[in-house]
Amino acid sequence: MTIAYITHPECLQHDMGPQHPEQPARLGAISDRLLACGLDMALRHYEAPKVDAGLLEQVHDRGYIESLYQRAPASGHIPLDEDTAMNPHTLSAALHAAGAAQQAVDLVMGGEHSKAFCAVRPPGHHAERARAMGFCLFNNVVVGAYRALRDHALERVAILDFDVHHGNGTEDIVAGDERILFCSLFQHPFYPHSGAGPSAANVINSPLPAGSDGAALRATVERDWLGRLADFAPQLVLVSAGFDAHQADDMAGFNFVDSDYAWVTRRLCEQADASAGGRLVSCLEGGYHLLALGRCVEAHLKAMLGAV
């Protein structure tokens, strides 16, 4: 089995400044690690297209999309919020990042691969229907979900988010859509200060306190996710794969380790095997300690391959 590995050179050109944690070196760290450990041999590389415009308009308001085109700078940087900025390559990178999720779904639904990983930036799970925030412009994983529902006639898609930050943008877009089950575990209280209150029936939020470790991850997934996933029986599993809950990552206060990401990935692959013909698409979200990020993606992909 090979995993579809989807990225685009423009994702390396999006740059929000030398001190910004969401930096181009993140993708280099992943690529270097996969080469060093020999895992690159199990990947088939694809260059992401730009996302279909009509599909993007299903996920985001047209006026919001148009505003990003209008604001895209010819040089320098412009801020979108206090920690999200655009340079001349950002819009193209975001269109290709969303296009990677679109292509990944097409590949697994077409049977070329059962698993796909989108090594893209900017990330997506904080992007709301009409708002950029938290380093995110377009919600890549929701683009993938809507591609599956609109163009592959699926009826049930699950999105599982283990980034240390709540997937507020994903919740904003999919809450109330009974075709999508969205599960997010995250540090709380913490940025973006959402997810702890009531939500729609198709949303499972699992806030955890700072200091939570792999035992808390496993207990939460077993308590909150696995039963609902089994009952929902998704025909496609989508993952918002953030690795910033790692104990080495000082962006937050969780204490996950590499093997925790392998464990949760195997549980999601088991659900994909049970109800989705093995189909699973993973989209990179956070993860800012470069060495830990590379190792965690290695563990994540090895778990997809059944190697751990």
VOGU-3710 file (C-alpha; in Angstrom, 3 decimals, decimal comma):
1> mtiayithpe> 0,000/0,000/0,000  1,159/3,525/-0,763  -0,108/6,756/0,729  -0,907/9,705/-1,516  1,287/12,590/-0,325  -0,046/15,876/-1,655  1,615/19,279/-1,473  2,543/22,228/-3,707  5,631/24,488/-4,044  3,526/27,581/-3,317
11> clqhdmgpqh> 2,951/26,232/0,195  6,639/26,940/0,834  6,350/30,514/-0,431  3,624/31,591/1,992  5,577/33,384/4,731  4,261/35,503/7,596  7,652/36,729/8,801  10,845/35,290/10,298  9,533/35,074/13,870  6,203/33,504/12,984
21> peqparlgai> 5,788/29,904/14,203  3,762/28,855/11,152  6,798/28,901/8,899  7,796/27,257/5,597  10,398/25,165/7,434  7,551/23,050/8,822  7,111/21,302/5,479  10,856/20,885/5,083  11,084/19,248/8,503  8,400/16,746/7,530
31> sdrllacgld> 9,991/15,976/4,176  13,450/15,566/5,708  12,156/13,193/8,382  10,275/11,012/5,902  13,374/10,730/3,743  15,625/9,971/6,703  13,417/7,191/8,068  12,824/5,616/4,663  9,082/6,251/4,724  9,222/8,329/1,563
41> malrhyeapk> 9,405/5,032/-0,350  5,825/4,302/0,752  4,489/7,602/-0,589  3,290/8,602/-4,018  3,790/12,315/-4,491  1,190/14,593/-6,059  1,194/18,323/-6,766  -2,042/19,847/-5,550  -4,304/21,715/-7,978  -6,067/24,907/-7,028
51> vdaglleqvh> -9,393/24,236/-5,394  -12,510/24,278/-7,550  -14,063/27,730/-7,204  -17,615/26,432/-6,890  -16,611/23,990/-4,175  -14,820/26,737/-2,247  -17,998/28,832/-2,380  -19,906/25,989/-0,732  -17,522/26,185/2,217  -16,951/29,957/2,437
61> drgyieslyq> -19,041/33,022/1,705  -18,381/34,436/-1,733  -17,866/37,916/-0,318  -15,180/36,617/2,021  -13,363/34,843/-0,814  -13,530/37,960/-2,964  -12,153/40,050/-0,098  -9,043/37,850/0,064  -8,472/38,309/-3,667  -8,870/42,056/-3,251
71> rapasghipl> -6,526/42,273/-0,274  -3,781/40,004/-1,606  -0,620/42,169/-1,637  1,763/42,590/-4,563  4,642/42,897/-2,084  5,267/42,787/1,633  2,697/41,576/4,155  -0,830/42,608/5,127  -2,481/41,459/8,381  -5,789/39,593/8,389
81> dedtamnpht> -5,898/39,323/12,173  -3,393/39,611/14,999  -1,553/36,421/14,011  -2,529/35,783/10,373  -1,010/37,650/7,435  -0,781/37,456/3,659  2,283/37,863/1,461  2,197/37,803/-2,364  2,135/33,970/-2,365  -0,385/33,393/0,405
91> lsaalhaaga> -3,576/33,350/-1,645  -2,123/30,905/-4,160  -0,801/28,704/-1,339  -4,221/28,687/0,338  -5,968/27,782/-2,914  -3,561/24,887/-3,436  -3,872/23,790/0,205  -7,623/23,531/-0,178  -7,094/21,898/-3,564  -4,942/19,239/-1,905
101> aqqavdlvmg> -7,879/18,134/0,249  -10,089/18,093/-2,835  -7,566/15,959/-4,737  -7,015/13,636/-1,779  -10,721/12,850/-1,625  -10,815/12,238/-5,372  -7,866/9,842/-5,105  -9,284/7,750/-2,285  -12,787/7,734/-3,729  -11,376/6,731/-7,115
111> gehskafcav> -9,524/3,815/-5,571  -5,993/4,953/-6,480  -5,151/5,010/-2,754  -7,009/4,228/0,437  -5,080/6,820/2,454  -3,839/10,343/1,705  -1,880/12,984/3,607  -1,989/16,664/2,649  1,323/18,301/3,599  0,089/21,839/3,106
121> rppghhaera> 0,084/25,292/4,601  -1,604/27,544/5,459  -3,574/25,202/7,707  -7,344/25,388/7,793  -9,329/24,395/10,855  -9,643/27,902/12,346  -10,998/29,397/9,094  -14,676/30,137/9,597  -17,233/30,547/6,844  -16,478/34,245/6,518
131> ramgfclfnn> -13,356/34,850/8,593  -9,630/34,133/8,463  -7,962/33,527/11,804  -5,398/31,434/13,624  -2,999/31,183/10,645  -5,875/29,841/8,456  -7,573/31,261/5,337  -9,604/28,403/3,854  -10,899/25,398/5,749  -9,100/22,608/3,913
141> vvvgayralr> -10,656/19,655/5,710  -14,190/20,951/5,160  -13,383/21,409/1,476  -12,546/17,703/1,472  -15,790/16,829/3,225  -17,911/18,848/0,821  -16,069/17,348/-2,146  -17,034/13,897/-0,916  -20,656/14,865/-0,312  -21,165/16,922/-3,472
151> dhalervail> -19,146/15,078/-6,072  -18,897/11,504/-4,785  -22,454/11,142/-3,502  -21,470/10,154/0,021  -24,048/10,505/2,757  -21,870/10,410/5,890  -18,417/11,900/6,455  -16,544/12,221/9,750  -13,985/14,914/10,608  -11,728/14,160/13,590
161> dfdvhhgngt> -9,525/16,942/14,964  -6,735/16,260/17,479  -4,937/19,605/17,168  -4,305/21,228/20,554  -6,563/24,127/19,525  -10,317/23,800/19,066  -11,421/23,520/15,435  -13,704/26,509/15,715  -13,765/27,182/11,990  -14,802/23,636/11,184
171> edivagderi> -17,549/23,795/13,790  -18,731/27,158/12,448  -19,191/25,684/8,973  -20,504/22,166/9,643  -22,565/22,551/12,837  -26,075/21,352/12,075  -25,114/19,452/8,917  -26,177/15,919/9,858  -24,145/14,435/6,988  -20,966/15,349/8,903
181> lfcslfqhpf> -19,883/14,176/12,341  -17,259/16,538/13,769  -15,172/15,606/16,808  -12,544/17,913/18,315  -10,399/17,468/21,414  -8,380/20,454/22,550  -6,840/22,386/25,410  -9,288/24,611/27,279  -9,234/27,379/28,326  -6,987/28,319/25,439
191> yphsgagpsa> -7,041/29,924/21,995  -9,479/30,316/20,249  -11,533/30,258/23,490  -14,389/28,277/21,983  -15,838/24,785/22,098  -16,701/24,489/25,782  -20,382/25,385/25,455  -23,345/23,626/23,841  -23,246/22,918/20,112  -25,211/21,105/17,435
201> anvinsplpa> -25,973/17,394/17,712  -23,388/16,513/15,045  -20,530/18,165/16,987  -18,580/16,471/19,787  -16,271/18,835/21,639  -13,890/17,419/24,223  -12,091/20,195/26,127  -9,154/19,046/28,246  -7,074/21,004/30,768  -3,465/22,052/30,313
211> gsdgaalrat> -1,110/19,251/31,267  -3,209/16,524/29,653  -1,145/13,604/28,388  -1,540/10,516/26,255  -3,641/8,767/28,889  -6,131/11,632/28,733  -6,105/11,487/24,935  -6,862/7,764/24,919  -9,571/8,001/27,548  -11,248/10,883/25,723
221> verdwlgrla> -11,187/9,223/22,317  -12,545/5,982/23,773  -15,239/7,760/25,789  -16,378/10,484/23,378  -15,421/9,477/19,836  -15,321/5,770/19,138  -18,903/4,874/20,008  -20,340/7,817/18,106  -18,132/7,023/15,131  -19,244/3,413/15,096
231> dfapqlvlvs> -22,919/4,444/15,251  -22,439/7,088/12,559  -20,543/4,659/10,277  -18,807/7,303/8,128  -18,177/6,461/4,492  -15,014/8,598/4,602  -12,794/9,574/7,534  -11,120/12,991/7,429  -8,502/14,080/9,948  -7,417/17,545/11,030
241> agfdahqadd> -3,926/16,411/11,993  -2,397/18,960/14,321  0,733/17,927/16,220  1,053/20,931/18,548  -0,166/18,948/21,562  3,274/17,293/21,659  5,183/17,787/24,903  8,086/19,432/23,019  5,835/22,072/21,434  5,785/25,230/23,518
251> magfnfvdsd> 2,807/26,727/21,666  0,505/24,974/24,142  0,431/22,927/27,330  -0,355/19,297/26,457  2,076/16,407/26,940  1,395/14,025/24,056  4,280/11,981/22,637  4,915/10,413/19,239  3,288/7,098/20,119  0,061/8,856/21,132
261> yawvtrrlce> -0,369/10,082/17,576  0,232/6,565/16,289  -2,411/5,256/18,694  -5,140/7,730/17,741  -4,373/7,302/14,050  -4,763/3,516/14,336  -8,149/3,944/16,033  -9,332/6,191/13,201  -7,977/3,780/10,598  -9,896/0,964/12,290
271> qadasaggrl> -13,096/2,966/11,878  -12,210/3,688/8,258  -11,700/-0,038/7,723  -15,020/-0,847/9,385  -17,285/1,581/7,531  -15,400/3,443/4,803  -13,543/0,806/2,826  -10,351/1,963/4,548  -10,632/5,481/3,099  -8,932/8,148/5,220
281> vscleggyhl> -7,666/11,622/4,297  -5,453/13,601/6,678  -4,757/17,334/6,415  -1,876/18,970/8,275  -2,926/21,578/10,830  -0,603/22,685/13,660  2,761/21,503/14,954  5,545/24,033/15,463  8,489/22,227/17,060  10,213/21,118/13,888
291> lalgrcveah> 11,883/17,943/15,142  8,768/16,788/16,967  6,606/17,631/13,972  8,668/15,455/11,656  8,603/12,525/14,094  4,871/12,842/14,699  4,059/12,842/11,000  6,263/9,760/10,678  4,249/8,033/13,431  0,973/9,188/11,858
301> lkamlgav> 1,853/7,829/8,418  3,281/4,579/9,767  0,002/4,046/11,613  -1,879/4,621/8,362  0,280/1,917/6,806  -0,354/-0,420/9,724  3,332/-0,422/10,593  2,855/0,675/14,231
//
